[in-house]
Amino acid sequence: MPVDFFIPGCKSTTTKDKFGLCDDPPPAKNPAYINENTPGKWIAEVENNSEIPVDFHAIDNCIKLLRPNGEPESRCDCMLHYKNSLLFVELKDRAYRGWISAGSKQVANTIQKFKENHNTTDFDKIEAYICNKQRPLAITGVNETAQRFKDKTDGLTLRVSRTINID
């Protein structure tokens, strides 16, 4: 059965020049969400200097992605859609080792499921982000993980940064 990543119940829209992406601490039961007014809660910070409409689509805890055995599929937290661009985002608020590797697998898997259900040639740009509030400038282990991600996703670049720029 096809999976629609653009269902209205998982979508919100903003034109704010700066807003945050938030997710409840584990074990999260609610979807990720946009927060425009409380920067202390933001896991990722989105800079939208042109104030264009940005659609936020919650994925984890909102869109049903199941394995053939009926178990939930690993997936990232959300997706941003603006103009002809898609940004897949995994949100982390952790200091432990291995979060980049774990996040890259979640994002890569989500992108694969998206490709199975939507035509990616409809988009000019598809990017992937892992954002960690506790490690905003992560460097260790990124190059190797980014290369594996690129190989797994047919050339997409993985960005590890707390800030996402909308252009």
C-alpha positions in Angstrom: 0.0 0.0 0.0 1.5 3.4 -1.0 2.6 5.8 1.8 1.8 9.5 1.4 4.4 11.6 3.1 2.3 14.8 2.5 -0.8 14.0 4.5 -2.5 17.1 5.8 -2.7 15.9 9.4 1.1 15.8 9.7 1.7 19.2 8.1 2.1 22.8 9.3 3.3 25.9 7.5 5.3 28.9 8.5 6.8 32.0 6.9 8.8 33.1 9.9 12.4 34.2 9.3 13.6 32.0 12.1 11.9 29.1 13.7 12.8 25.9 15.5 12.2 22.2 15.1 11.4 20.3 18.3 10.8 16.7 19.4 9.8 15.4 22.8 12.4 13.5 24.7 12.5 9.7 24.4 10.4 7.7 24.5 8.6 10.2 22.2 5.0 9.4 21.4 4.1 12.6 19.7 5.4 13.8 16.3 8.1 16.5 16.0 6.8 20.0 15.6 7.6 23.6 14.7 8.1 26.1 17.5 8.3 29.8 16.6 8.6 31.4 20.0 10.7 29.4 22.4 14.4 29.1 21.2 15.4 27.2 24.3 13.3 24.3 23.2 14.7 24.2 19.6 16.7 21.1 18.6 17.3 22.6 15.1 17.2 26.2 14.1 15.9 27.1 10.7 16.9 30.4 9.0 14.3 31.5 6.5 15.6 35.0 5.7 13.4 35.3 2.6 10.3 34.5 4.7 9.0 32.1 2.1 6.3 29.5 3.0 7.9 26.4 4.4 5.8 23.3 4.9 6.8 21.1 7.9 5.8 17.4 7.6 6.1 15.3 10.7 7.2 11.7 9.8 8.1 9.8 13.0 4.9 9.2 15.1 2.7 10.6 12.3 3.3 8.7 9.1 2.9 4.9 9.2 6.0 3.2 7.8 5.9 -0.5 8.5 8.3 -3.4 7.7 6.8 -6.4 6.0 6.4 -8.1 9.4 4.2 -5.1 10.6 6.9 -3.6 12.9 7.5 0.1 12.7 10.2 1.1 10.2 13.2 3.2 11.3 12.6 6.8 10.1 13.6 10.4 10.6 11.6 12.9 12.5 10.4 15.3 9.8 10.7 16.8 6.4 10.7 20.4 5.2 9.2 21.3 1.8 9.6 24.6 0.1 9.6 25.7 -3.5 10.9 22.5 -5.2 13.1 21.4 -2.3 12.9 18.7 0.3 14.9 18.5 3.5 14.8 15.3 5.6 15.7 16.0 9.2 16.6 13.8 12.1 16.5 15.6 15.5 18.8 14.5 18.3 19.2 15.9 21.8 21.9 13.6 23.0 25.6 13.6 24.0 26.4 9.9 23.6 28.5 8.4 20.9 27.0 6.9 17.8 24.2 9.5 17.3 25.6 10.5 13.8 25.6 6.9 12.6 22.2 6.2 14.0 20.7 9.4 12.6 22.2 8.8 9.2 20.6 5.3 9.0 17.2 6.8 10.0 17.4 9.6 7.4 18.7 7.2 4.6 15.9 4.7 5.3 13.3 7.5 5.2 14.6 8.8 1.9 14.5 5.2 0.5 10.9 4.8 1.6 10.0 8.3 0.2 11.6 7.2 -3.2 9.5 4.0 -3.2 6.3 6.1 -2.8 7.0 9.4 -4.6 8.7 10.6 -7.7 11.9 12.3 -6.6 12.5 13.8 -10.1 9.7 16.3 -9.2 12.2 18.0 -6.8 15.2 20.2 -7.7 16.9 19.6 -4.4 16.8 16.8 -1.8 19.0 17.2 1.3 19.4 15.4 4.6 20.2 16.8 8.0 21.0 15.4 11.4 20.6 18.1 14.0 21.8 17.7 17.6 21.1 20.3 20.2 23.9 19.1 22.4 26.5 18.7 19.6 25.8 21.6 17.3 29.2 21.5 15.6 29.9 17.8 15.5 33.0 16.8 13.5 34.2 13.4 14.8 33.0 10.5 12.6 31.2 12.7 10.1 33.3 12.1 7.0 33.0 8.3 7.0 29.3 8.3 7.9 28.6 11.0 5.2 30.4 8.9 2.6 28.4 5.8 3.5 25.2 7.9 3.4 26.1 9.3 0.0 26.7 5.8 -1.3 23.5 4.5 0.1 21.3 7.4 -1.2 22.6 7.7 -4.8 24.7 10.8 -4.1 22.8 12.8 -1.6 24.8 14.8 0.9 24.4 14.4 4.6 24.7 17.6 6.7 25.4 17.5 10.4 24.5 20.9 11.7 22.1 22.5 14.2 21.3 25.3 11.7 19.3 24.7 8.5 19.3 27.5 5.9 16.3 27.9 3.6 17.3 29.4 0.3 
